[in-house]
Amino acid sequence: MLGTNHSVMIERQERTALLILLVILISCGIFAWVGEGVGKGPFARNYTSQSQEGELVSFQGIVQTVTHTATGENLILDLGGVTIFIPSPAAGMAEISQGDIIRVYGTVQIWKGKREILVKDPGDLTVLVGPQGKNLRS
């Protein structure tokens, strides 16, 4: 049938389904935006020696030692007996010195039988007080 005009009509159920899908997409976008603004803080638990492997934790302390791994690309920090491991992508952005007071967010992992906090994102490490006691947060 050439030349016949078929108009496309969207049924009521289809319109409802499209509206629901649109509301869900907008809601997901809003939650993602709000989640980025809030950060990991509200979701992280304070780190203890009892924190479970894979748990999102936060920890604040004074950097006792800064060690570069054999390749020099990863960092290992000792914060008074709590080990922080920062892999190369995040470590390259970090400027940390002995004596700095830092706060980190990361996941607990066991490496060679020892518990440590893995920090994957440079934004999950904040130097609160840097060299000579200079407060870097203000």
Salt bridges, closest charged atoms under 4 A:
GLU55 OE2 - ARG45 NH1 3.69
ASP124 OD2 - LYS40 NZ 2.53
